[in-house]
Amino acid sequence: MITLKDISKKSGYSVSTVSKALNGSSEIGVKTTLLIQ
């Protein structure tokens, strides 16, 4: 199973940013969200 920590390491973003992006938070920019997804 892939974890937030795995995505964080691969993307270079913090676990918090990854979590917010995947949950659709408006705090994270569209470009960043697309890169993480």
N, CA, C and O atoms as CSV, one atom per row, in Angstrom:
chain,resi,resn,atom,element,x,y,z
A,1,MET,N,N,0.841,-1.176,0.000
A,1,MET,CA,C,0.000,0.000,0.000
A,1,MET,C,C,0.891,1.247,0.000
A,1,MET,O,O,1.908,1.284,0.694
A,2,ILE,N,N,0.519,2.244,-0.761
A,2,ILE,CA,C,1.258,3.501,-0.843
A,2,ILE,C,C,0.768,4.434,0.259
A,2,ILE,O,O,-0.435,4.614,0.450
A,3,THR,N,N,1.713,5.018,0.975
A,3,THR,CA,C,1.364,5.917,2.077
A,3,THR,C,C,1.616,7.373,1.692
A,3,THR,O,O,2.265,7.658,0.685
A,4,LEU,N,N,1.096,8.284,2.504
A,4,LEU,CA,C,1.356,9.708,2.290
A,4,LEU,C,C,2.850,9.983,2.356
A,4,LEU,O,O,3.365,10.829,1.626
A,5,LYS,N,N,3.541,9.269,3.231
A,5,LYS,CA,C,4.989,9.448,3.372
A,5,LYS,C,C,5.712,9.053,2.080
A,5,LYS,O,O,6.666,9.720,1.680
A,6,ASP,N,N,5.271,7.984,1.430
A,6,ASP,CA,C,5.857,7.555,0.157
A,6,ASP,C,C,5.678,8.634,-0.907
A,6,ASP,O,O,6.618,8.973,-1.627
A,7,ILE,N,N,4.473,9.163,-0.997
A,7,ILE,CA,C,4.181,10.213,-1.980
A,7,ILE,C,C,5.000,11.457,-1.666
A,7,ILE,O,O,5.507,12.119,-2.572
A,8,SER,N,N,5.127,11.768,-0.393
A,8,SER,CA,C,5.895,12.922,0.043
A,8,SER,C,C,7.351,12.811,-0.400
A,8,SER,O,O,7.919,13.766,-0.929
A,9,LYS,N,N,7.945,11.657,-0.185
A,9,LYS,CA,C,9.346,11.443,-0.571
A,9,LYS,C,C,9.534,11.587,-2.079
A,9,LYS,O,O,10.482,12.227,-2.533
A,10,LYS,N,N,8.640,10.995,-2.843
A,10,LYS,CA,C,8.754,11.035,-4.308
A,10,LYS,C,C,8.500,12.421,-4.883
A,10,LYS,O,O,9.142,12.822,-5.854
A,11,SER,N,N,7.563,13.154,-4.283
A,11,SER,CA,C,7.178,14.454,-4.835
A,11,SER,C,C,8.031,15.604,-4.315
A,11,SER,O,O,8.132,16.648,-4.959
A,12,GLY,N,N,8.644,15.410,-3.147
A,12,GLY,CA,C,9.434,16.481,-2.555
A,12,GLY,C,C,8.615,17.448,-1.711
A,12,GLY,O,O,9.143,18.447,-1.223
A,13,TYR,N,N,7.336,17.160,-1.536
A,13,TYR,CA,C,6.461,17.988,-0.706
A,13,TYR,C,C,6.293,17.331,0.654
A,13,TYR,O,O,6.515,16.129,0.802
A,14,SER,N,N,5.902,18.116,1.641
A,14,SER,CA,C,5.696,17.577,2.986
A,14,SER,C,C,4.467,16.673,3.013
A,14,SER,O,O,3.598,16.744,2.143
A,15,VAL,N,N,4.420,15.828,4.032
A,15,VAL,CA,C,3.270,14.940,4.216
A,15,VAL,C,C,2.000,15.771,4.354
A,15,VAL,O,O,0.948,15.406,3.828
A,16,SER,N,N,2.107,16.882,5.060
A,16,SER,CA,C,0.954,17.764,5.258
A,16,SER,C,C,0.440,18.312,3.929
A,16,SER,O,O,-0.766,18.317,3.683
A,17,THR,N,N,1.345,18.769,3.079
A,17,THR,CA,C,0.959,19.313,1.777
A,17,THR,C,C,0.323,18.233,0.911
A,17,THR,O,O,-0.686,18.475,0.249
A,18,VAL,N,N,0.904,17.057,0.917
A,18,VAL,CA,C,0.360,15.933,0.140
A,18,VAL,C,C,-1.053,15.605,0.606
A,18,VAL,O,O,-1.954,15.421,-0.212
A,19,SER,N,N,-1.242,15.534,1.908
A,19,SER,CA,C,-2.558,15.232,2.463
A,19,SER,C,C,-3.585,16.278,2.053
A,19,SER,O,O,-4.688,15.939,1.625
A,20,LYS,N,N,-3.223,17.539,2.183
A,20,LYS,CA,C,-4.144,18.623,1.820
A,20,LYS,C,C,-4.477,18.578,0.332
A,20,LYS,O,O,-5.631,18.768,-0.053
A,21,ALA,N,N,-3.473,18.328,-0.500
A,21,ALA,CA,C,-3.697,18.282,-1.947
A,21,ALA,C,C,-4.645,17.146,-2.321
A,21,ALA,O,O,-5.542,17.329,-3.143
A,22,LEU,N,N,-4.447,15.984,-1.724
A,22,LEU,CA,C,-5.286,14.829,-2.052
A,22,LEU,C,C,-6.697,14.956,-1.499
A,22,LEU,O,O,-7.622,14.309,-1.992
A,23,ASN,N,N,-6.864,15.784,-0.483
A,23,ASN,CA,C,-8.192,16.002,0.102
A,23,ASN,C,C,-8.885,17.236,-0.462
A,23,ASN,O,O,-9.958,17.617,0.005
A,24,GLY,N,N,-8.269,17.864,-1.473
A,24,GLY,CA,C,-8.910,18.975,-2.159
A,24,GLY,C,C,-8.909,20.297,-1.414
A,24,GLY,O,O,-9.785,21.133,-1.631
A,25,SER,N,N,-7.939,20.492,-0.542
A,25,SER,CA,C,-7.868,21.738,0.222
A,25,SER,C,C,-7.594,22.927,-0.694
A,25,SER,O,O,-6.783,22.841,-1.616
A,26,SER,N,N,-8.278,24.028,-0.430
A,26,SER,CA,C,-8.067,25.244,-1.218
A,26,SER,C,C,-6.768,25.948,-0.826
A,26,SER,O,O,-6.369,26.915,-1.474
A,27,GLU,N,N,-6.108,25.471,0.227
A,27,GLU,CA,C,-4.837,26.050,0.663
A,27,GLU,C,C,-3.695,25.700,-0.287
A,27,GLU,O,O,-2.658,26.364,-0.290
A,28,ILE,N,N,-3.886,24.656,-1.092
A,28,ILE,CA,C,-2.850,24.167,-1.990
A,28,ILE,C,C,-3.198,24.576,-3.416
A,28,ILE,O,O,-4.337,24.420,-3.856
A,29,GLY,N,N,-2.218,25.095,-4.125
A,29,GLY,CA,C,-2.448,25.557,-5.490
A,29,GLY,C,C,-2.816,24.427,-6.439
A,29,GLY,O,O,-2.506,23.261,-6.197
A,30,VAL,N,N,-3.471,24.794,-7.504
A,30,VAL,CA,C,-3.915,23.810,-8.503
A,30,VAL,C,C,-2.719,23.085,-9.108
A,30,VAL,O,O,-2.749,21.866,-9.274
A,31,LYS,N,N,-1.676,23.822,-9.433
A,31,LYS,CA,C,-0.493,23.229,-10.054
A,31,LYS,C,C,0.143,22.187,-9.128
A,31,LYS,O,O,0.497,21.091,-9.564
A,32,THR,N,N,0.281,22.536,-7.862
A,32,THR,CA,C,0.854,21.613,-6.884
A,32,THR,C,C,-0.024,20.382,-6.732
A,32,THR,O,O,0.478,19.259,-6.690
A,33,THR,N,N,-1.323,20.586,-6.649
A,33,THR,CA,C,-2.258,19.467,-6.519
A,33,THR,C,C,-2.137,18.523,-7.704
A,33,THR,O,O,-2.121,17.305,-7.525
A,34,LEU,N,N,-2.054,19.060,-8.896
A,34,LEU,CA,C,-1.932,18.224,-10.091
A,34,LEU,C,C,-0.619,17.454,-10.105
A,34,LEU,O,O,-0.588,16.295,-10.518
A,35,LEU,N,N,0.464,18.082,-9.660
A,35,LEU,CA,C,1.757,17.396,-9.611
A,35,LEU,C,C,1.728,16.231,-8.625
A,35,LEU,O,O,2.307,15.176,-8.881
A,36,ILE,N,N,1.058,16.431,-7.514
A,36,ILE,CA,C,0.990,15.386,-6.488
A,36,ILE,C,C,0.073,14.248,-6.922
A,36,ILE,O,O,0.367,13.081,-6.661
A,37,GLN,N,N,-1.021,14.575,-7.573
A,37,GLN,CA,C,-1.955,13.538,-8.018
A,37,GLN,C,C,-1.328,12.711,-9.109
A,37,GLN,O,O,-1.955,11.783,-9.619
